[in-house]
Amino acid sequence: MRAEIADETVLVAVITYNSADDLPALLGSLRAAMDGVPRWRLVVADNGSTDGTVELVRQLAPAAQVVSNGANLGYAAGVNDCLELAREGEAVLVLNADVYLTPRSVATLLAALTDPAVGLAIPLVRRPNGEREATLRRRPTALRLWGEALLGRLAGRIASLGERIPTAAAEEPDWANGAVLLIPSKVVSRIGWWREDLFLYSEEVDYCRRITDAGWRIRQVPGAVVYHRGGESTTSPALWAQLVTNRVVHLATWDGRGVARLGWLALVVGQLLRVPLGRPTHRRALGALIRGRALLLRGEPSHPAVPYGPPLRARAEGAAEPAADPVSGRVRT
């Protein structure tokens, strides 16, 4: 007997940036993945790709609506492009370009939305080799940053000391990796836009915080399985630096500058402990943290609170200057 499906149209929102190598697998998996979903449509938000991504989308999915920014405005900006097109009663499935969905996975996620307590449905994520990816996280705190700095991934075994929830743990998450997220229409209409000033990394942490603070729950649906290539943030110095520094920004936004200073120090110690291992990612992150220290100590709001209104940027066509991030220069991978 098949599970009851929420009566919502699904807007499939794919965010791309030079994603031509990944798109054939994703687009090829969509039809089977959407089996059982009564109504759906595809929107691709492209952040100024130069590798033929847009042309490939139009070739492989001619019915897709393509929003081409002409500049790398960030992952959150791409999501907002799609949210701006969402209709009343339409759930939004946010997808990285480097994922592959298994048959009926979206219908299985959609079934979870029949529970009014669910504000976000997420799948079970695996790497291409079949290994389960630990995508579930606890709320960021300064103590958890210290735990991870000193204990690494072992900190996740103790709830108060680590954000990462072990894959075998039966624990409800506070947030989840943003590679695949199904957002019900009630959340889209109430919570609103993603924070574009974060560019990439921590933007899904912020959005999930707003969802859970509004009283909804985040639910992983094990019956919905997707495969995610990912992994570049741990090997690219620029991406790792972006990920690390945005963790400080998140603490400053939600918990104040005092907590953010403690978190900043934990992250500095964590990078210092790993630099001797010859990891360029940690050297780059350490430099970025030190360069950002002045703003943090002065207590100046480098990232002000974001209203739940229109996106932060003006959507004028033909922007003269690309809004690329100064650290990474690209969107999430």
C-alpha positions in Angstrom: 0.0 0.0 0.0 1.5 3.3 -1.0 1.8 6.2 1.5 -0.6 9.2 1.3 1.0 12.0 -0.8 0.7 15.7 0.3 -1.5 17.6 -2.1 1.2 19.9 -3.3 2.7 20.7 -6.7 6.5 20.4 -6.5 8.8 23.0 -8.0 12.2 21.2 -8.6 14.8 23.9 -8.0 18.3 23.0 -9.4 21.1 25.5 -8.6 23.9 25.4 -11.1 27.4 26.8 -11.6 29.6 25.2 -14.3 27.6 22.0 -13.7 27.7 20.5 -17.2 29.5 17.3 -16.0 26.9 16.6 -13.3 23.7 17.5 -15.0 23.2 14.5 -17.2 22.9 12.2 -14.2 20.6 14.4 -12.3 18.3 15.3 -15.1 18.3 11.7 -16.2 17.1 10.6 -12.8 14.3 13.0 -12.4 11.5 11.3 -14.2 11.8 8.1 -12.2 12.4 10.0 -9.0 9.1 12.0 -9.5 7.1 8.9 -10.1 4.0 9.2 -7.9 4.1 13.0 -7.7 0.9 14.3 -9.3 2.3 17.6 -10.5 5.8 19.0 -10.8 7.9 21.4 -12.9 11.6 22.1 -13.2 13.3 25.4 -12.7 17.1 25.8 -13.1 18.8 28.8 -11.6 22.2 29.3 -13.1 24.9 31.5 -11.6 26.8 32.6 -14.7 28.1 29.2 -15.9 30.7 29.4 -18.7 30.9 25.6 -19.5 27.7 25.2 -21.5 25.5 24.4 -18.5 22.5 26.4 -19.7 22.7 25.1 -23.2 22.8 21.5 -21.8 19.7 22.1 -19.7 17.8 23.3 -22.7 18.9 20.3 -24.7 18.2 17.6 -22.0 15.2 19.3 -20.4 13.5 21.6 -22.9 10.5 22.1 -20.7 12.6 23.5 -17.9 12.4 27.1 -17.0 15.9 28.6 -16.8 16.8 31.6 -14.8 20.2 32.8 -15.8 21.8 35.4 -13.6 24.8 36.1 -15.8 27.0 36.3 -12.7 27.9 34.1 -9.8 25.6 35.4 -7.1 25.8 32.4 -4.8 23.8 29.3 -3.8 21.3 31.2 -1.7 20.6 33.7 -4.5 19.9 30.7 -6.8 17.5 29.3 -4.3 15.8 32.6 -4.0 15.5 32.8 -7.8 13.4 29.7 -7.6 11.4 30.7 -4.5 10.4 33.9 -6.4 8.8 31.7 -9.0 7.0 29.4 -6.5 3.2 29.4 -6.7 0.7 29.2 -3.8 0.5 25.6 -2.6 3.8 24.6 -4.3 6.5 22.8 -2.4 10.1 23.5 -3.4 12.6 20.7 -3.8 16.1 22.3 -3.6 18.8 20.3 -5.4 22.5 20.6 -5.9 23.5 19.8 -9.4 25.8 16.9 -8.2 23.0 14.6 -6.9 21.3 11.6 -8.4 17.8 10.7 -7.2 16.5 7.1 -6.9 13.0 6.1 -8.2 10.0 7.4 -6.3 12.3 9.2 -3.8 10.5 12.5 -4.2 7.1 11.0 -3.7 8.4 9.4 -0.5 9.6 12.8 0.7 6.3 14.3 -0.2 4.4 11.8 1.9 6.3 13.1 4.9 4.7 16.5 4.4 1.2 15.1 5.3 2.4 15.5 8.9 1.6 19.1 9.8 4.6 19.2 12.2 7.1 18.6 9.4 8.7 21.8 8.1 11.4 20.2 6.1 11.8 16.7 4.6 15.3 15.3 3.8 16.4 12.0 2.2 18.9 9.5 3.3 22.1 10.6 1.4 24.8 8.2 0.1 28.1 8.8 -1.6 28.5 7.4 -5.2 30.3 4.3 -3.6 27.2 3.6 -1.5 28.6 4.8 1.8 26.1 6.7 3.9 26.8 10.4 4.2 26.4 12.0 7.6 24.2 14.9 6.6 22.3 15.5 9.9 23.5 18.1 12.3 22.8 19.6 15.7 22.5 23.3 16.3 25.8 25.1 16.2 27.2 26.3 19.6 30.6 27.6 20.8 30.9 24.5 23.0 30.4 22.2 20.0 33.0 24.2 18.0 35.4 23.6 20.8 34.5 19.9 21.0 35.1 19.5 17.2 38.4 21.5 17.4 39.8 19.2 20.0 38.2 15.9 19.3 37.4 16.1 15.5 34.6 13.8 14.4 34.7 11.9 17.7 32.9 14.9 19.3 29.7 14.0 17.5 29.3 10.9 19.7 28.5 13.3 22.6 25.5 15.5 21.8 26.8 18.5 23.7 30.2 18.4 22.1 29.6 18.0 18.4 27.2 19.1 15.6 27.6 15.9 13.5 25.0 13.3 14.3 26.4 9.8 13.8 24.7 7.9 10.9 23.5 5.2 13.3 22.0 7.6 15.8 18.2 7.9 16.0 18.2 11.6 16.7 16.1 14.4 15.3 18.3 17.0 13.5 18.4 20.7 14.0 19.6 21.2 10.4 20.8 19.1 7.5 23.1 19.5 4.5 21.4 21.6 1.8 22.1 19.3 -1.2 18.5 17.9 -1.1 15.7 19.6 0.8 12.0 19.5 0.3 10.3 22.6 1.7 6.5 22.6 2.0 4.6 25.5 0.7 3.5 26.6 4.2 7.2 27.1 5.1 8.0 28.9 1.8 5.3 31.4 2.4 6.1 32.0 6.1 9.9 31.7 6.3 10.6 33.4 3.0 14.0 34.0 1.5 17.4 32.5 2.1 20.2 34.8 3.3 22.1 35.8 0.2 24.8 37.6 2.2 26.2 34.2 3.3 26.8 33.3 -0.4 27.4 29.6 0.3 27.7 27.5 3.5 25.7 28.1 6.6 22.8 29.5 4.5 20.9 26.2 5.1 21.8 26.3 8.8 20.2 29.7 9.0 17.1 28.6 7.1 16.7 25.5 9.2 17.0 27.6 12.4 14.2 29.8 11.2 12.1 26.7 10.5 12.6 25.1 13.8 12.2 28.3 15.8 8.8 28.7 14.1 7.8 25.4 15.7 8.3 22.9 12.8 10.4 19.8 12.8 13.0 18.6 10.4 12.5 14.9 9.4 14.8 12.6 7.6 12.9 10.0 5.4 15.1 6.9 5.1 12.9 5.5 2.3 13.9 8.3 0.1 17.5 7.7 -1.1 19.7 10.1 -3.1 23.4 9.9 -4.1 25.6 12.9 -3.7 29.1 13.4 -5.2 30.1 16.4 -3.1 33.3 16.5 -1.2 35.0 19.6 -2.7 34.7 21.7 0.5 37.2 19.4 2.2 39.7 19.5 -0.6 39.4 23.1 -1.8 41.2 25.6 0.4 38.9 28.5 -0.8 35.7 26.5 -0.1 36.9 25.3 3.3 37.8 28.8 4.3 34.3 30.0 3.3 32.7 27.2 5.3 34.7 27.9 8.4 34.3 31.7 8.4 30.6 31.5 7.9 30.3 29.4 11.0 31.4 32.4 13.0 29.0 34.6 11.1 26.2 32.3 12.0 27.0 32.4 15.7 27.3 36.2 15.6 23.9 36.5 14.0 22.0 34.2 16.3 23.9 34.2 19.6 25.7 37.5 19.7 29.3 38.7 19.3 30.4 37.2 22.7 29.5 33.7 21.7 30.9 34.3 18.2 34.3 35.3 19.7 34.4 32.0 21.6 33.5 30.1 18.5 36.1 32.0 16.4 38.8 31.1 18.9 37.8 27.4 18.8 38.0 27.5 15.0 41.4 29.1 15.1 42.7 26.4 17.5 41.2 23.7 15.3 42.9 25.0 12.2 46.2 25.4 14.1 46.1 21.8 15.3 45.7 20.6 11.8 48.1 22.9 9.9 51.2 20.8 10.9 49.5 17.8 9.1 50.2 19.7 5.9 46.6 20.5 5.0 46.4 23.7 2.8 42.7 23.9 3.5 43.3 24.6 7.2 46.1 27.1 6.4 43.7 29.0 4.1 40.9 29.0 6.7 43.3 30.2 9.5 44.3 33.1 7.3 40.6 34.0 6.6 39.7 33.8 10.3 42.6 36.1 11.3 41.7 38.6 8.6 38.1 38.7 9.9 39.1 39.1 13.5 39.0 43.0 13.5 35.3 43.2 12.7 34.5 40.5 15.2 36.4 42.2 18.1 35.0 45.6 17.3 31.5 44.2 17.4 30.5 45.7 14.1 27.6 43.9 12.4 29.3 42.6 9.2 26.1 40.5 8.5 23.0 42.2 9.8 19.8 40.3 10.5 17.9 39.6 7.4 14.2 40.4 7.2 11.8 37.9 5.8 11.0 40.2 2.9 12.4 40.4 -0.7 16.0 39.1 -1.4 18.8 41.4 -0.4 20.0 42.0 -4.0 18.2 43.9 -6.6 17.3 41.6 -9.5 18.0 44.1 -12.3 19.0 42.4 -15.5 22.5 42.9 -16.8 24.3 43.6 -13.5 27.5 45.4 -14.2 29.6 43.6 -11.6 29.4 39.9 -10.7 28.6 39.4 -7.0 31.2 36.7 -6.6 32.3 35.8 -3.1 35.8 37.2 -2.3 36.9 34.0 -0.6 35.6 31.2 -2.9 34.3 32.9 -6.0 31.7 30.2 -6.5 28.6 28.4 -5.3 28.3 25.3 -3.1 29.6 22.0 -4.5 
